[in-house]
Amino acid sequence: MPDGVGQVPADSLDDVAQEVRRCVACTLSQGRTQAVPGEGPVHARLMVVGEGPGQQEDEAGRPFVGRAGQLLTDMLRAIHLERPEVFIANVVKCRPPDNRTPTPAEAEACAPFLARQIALVNPEVILVLGRTAAEALMGPGVRITAVRGVWTTLGTRALMPTYHPAYLLRDPRKKKEAWEDLQRVAERLGIPV
């Protein structure tokens, strides 16, 4: 994550979104239908950071709208939060071909956008979904199985790494662990579950 995450930039989430839509910093921009900047309210108490858009997100221009997005919506509702209350973003803002994992160079190209979004939203908690998001926010080589469920920080913000909803769809046995992580998030935000 680049320097400046703790400082509030002199711009807005709309400015960031417009720049994302114009961005050609990496080859992902060449194959996109639409960039997916992220969405949600400024000053949301919870921010969710995933990996990158899939086909449905690329078509809609919105994050987490496919099956994994429905599961994320259900996960948030389980802790009494609705999507419009949460800022949802991804590490990369354009769909990788065949939904492959973004390369470190692609993640690095989008890092300034994510850093600005984090600074502008200034959430109390960031829910980190999966390995790619964990590496982007916590450092290269992070294994989600080693860090999930363990609080860490990014500046003054609390990070809770957990499994990505797409992974939970492939391995539903991990939903119990993800639920435990969500309960920790709710407790940190003072939301009774």
C-alpha positions in Angstrom: 0.0 0.0 0.0 1.5 3.3 -1.0 2.3 6.1 1.5 -0.5 8.5 2.3 -3.1 6.0 3.4 -3.4 7.9 6.7 -3.9 11.3 5.0 -7.1 12.5 3.5 -6.5 13.5 -0.1 -8.0 16.7 -1.4 -10.4 14.9 -3.7 -13.6 12.9 -3.5 -14.7 9.3 -4.1 -16.3 10.5 -7.3 -12.9 11.9 -8.5 -11.3 8.6 -7.8 -14.1 6.8 -9.7 -13.7 9.0 -12.7 -9.9 8.4 -12.7 -10.4 4.7 -12.5 -12.8 4.8 -15.5 -10.1 6.6 -17.5 -7.1 4.6 -16.3 -4.9 2.7 -18.8 -2.0 2.1 -16.4 -2.0 -1.7 -17.0 -3.2 -4.1 -19.6 -6.3 -5.0 -17.7 -7.9 -1.8 -19.1 -7.7 -3.2 -22.6 -10.1 -6.0 -21.9 -12.6 -4.4 -19.7 -16.2 -3.6 -20.5 -16.4 -1.2 -17.6 -14.0 -0.4 -14.8 -15.4 -1.1 -11.3 -14.2 1.7 -9.0 -16.2 0.6 -5.9 -19.3 1.9 -4.2 -20.7 3.0 -0.9 -20.9 6.0 1.3 -18.0 8.2 2.3 -17.3 7.8 6.0 -18.7 4.2 6.1 -17.7 2.5 9.3 -16.9 -0.7 7.4 -15.1 -1.1 4.2 -14.9 -4.4 2.3 -11.9 -5.0 0.0 -11.9 -8.0 -2.4 -9.7 -9.1 -5.2 -11.1 -7.8 -8.5 -14.2 -7.8 -10.7 -15.6 -10.8 -12.4 -17.6 -11.0 -15.6 -20.9 -9.8 -14.0 -19.1 -6.9 -12.2 -17.3 -6.0 -15.5 -20.7 -5.8 -17.3 -22.5 -3.9 -14.5 -19.6 -1.6 -13.4 -20.4 -2.5 -9.8 -18.5 -4.7 -7.3 -19.8 -8.0 -6.0 -23.0 -8.4 -8.1 -22.6 -12.1 -9.0 -23.1 -15.2 -6.8 -20.2 -14.2 -4.6 -21.8 -10.7 -4.3 -25.1 -12.2 -3.1 -23.2 -14.2 -0.5 -21.4 -11.0 0.6 -24.8 -9.3 0.9 -26.0 -12.2 3.0 -22.9 -12.1 5.2 -23.3 -8.3 5.8 -27.0 -8.8 6.6 -26.1 -11.5 9.1 -24.3 -8.8 11.1 -27.2 -6.3 10.6 -25.6 -4.2 7.9 -27.0 -3.5 4.4 -24.8 -2.9 1.4 -25.6 0.8 1.1 -24.0 1.3 4.6 -20.7 -0.3 3.6 -18.0 0.9 1.1 -17.1 -2.1 -1.2 -14.0 -2.0 -3.4 -11.5 -4.3 -4.9 -7.7 -4.4 -5.2 -7.9 -4.2 -9.0 -10.6 -2.2 -10.7 -10.7 -4.0 -14.0 -11.5 -7.7 -14.7 -8.5 -10.0 -15.1 -8.9 -12.3 -18.2 -10.7 -15.5 -17.4 -11.1 -14.2 -13.8 -7.5 -15.1 -13.0 -5.8 -13.8 -10.0 -4.4 -10.3 -10.6 -0.6 -10.1 -11.0 1.4 -8.1 -8.5 2.1 -5.4 -11.2 -1.7 -5.1 -11.8 -2.4 -4.7 -8.1 0.4 -2.1 -7.8 -1.1 -0.1 -10.7 -4.4 0.1 -8.9 -2.9 0.6 -5.4 -3.0 4.4 -5.4 -6.8 4.3 -6.1 -7.4 1.9 -3.2 -5.2 4.0 -0.9 -7.2 7.1 -1.8 -10.5 5.3 -1.2 -9.3 4.1 2.2 -8.2 7.6 3.1 -11.4 9.2 2.0 -13.8 6.7 3.6 -11.6 6.4 6.7 -13.4 3.3 7.9 -13.1 2.0 11.5 -12.8 -1.6 10.1 -11.7 -3.1 6.8 -12.9 -6.6 6.0 -10.2 -8.1 3.9 -11.6 -10.8 1.5 -9.0 -13.4 0.4 -5.3 -13.7 -0.3 -5.0 -11.1 -3.0 -6.6 -8.4 -0.8 -4.6 -9.6 2.2 -1.3 -9.3 0.2 -2.3 -5.8 -1.1 -3.1 -4.5 2.4 -0.7 -6.6 4.6 2.2 -7.4 2.4 3.4 -9.9 -0.2 3.4 -13.6 0.8 0.6 -13.3 3.3 -1.4 -16.6 3.5 -5.1 -16.1 4.2 -5.2 -19.4 6.1 -2.5 -18.0 8.5 -4.0 -14.6 9.0 -7.8 -15.0 8.8 -9.6 -14.2 11.9 -6.7 -12.3 13.4 -7.0 -8.5 13.9 -4.2 -6.4 12.5 -4.0 -2.7 11.5 -3.4 -0.4 8.6 -2.6 2.9 10.1 -5.4 3.5 12.6 -7.8 1.2 10.9 -8.5 -2.3 12.1 -8.2 -5.1 9.5 -10.0 -8.4 9.7 -8.9 -10.9 7.0 -11.3 -13.6 6.1 -12.1 -15.9 3.2 -13.4 -14.5 -0.1 -17.1 -15.3 -0.7 -16.2 -17.0 -4.0 -14.0 -19.4 -2.0 -16.8 -20.0 0.4 -19.0 -21.0 -2.5 -16.4 -23.5 -3.5 -15.8 -24.8 0.0 -19.0 -24.2 2.2 -17.3 -25.9 5.1 -15.3 -22.7 5.7 -18.4 -20.6 6.2 -18.3 -21.3 10.0 -14.9 -19.7 10.2 -16.0 -16.8 8.1 -19.0 -16.3 10.4 -16.7 -16.2 13.4 -14.7 -13.5 11.6 -17.9 -11.5 10.9 -18.9 -11.7 14.5 -15.6 -10.2 15.5 -16.2 -7.3 13.0 -19.7 -6.8 14.5 -18.3 -6.8 18.0 -15.6 -4.2 17.0 -18.3 -2.0 15.5 -20.6 -2.4 18.5 -23.3 -4.2 16.6 -25.1 -6.9 18.6 -25.4 -10.1 16.6 
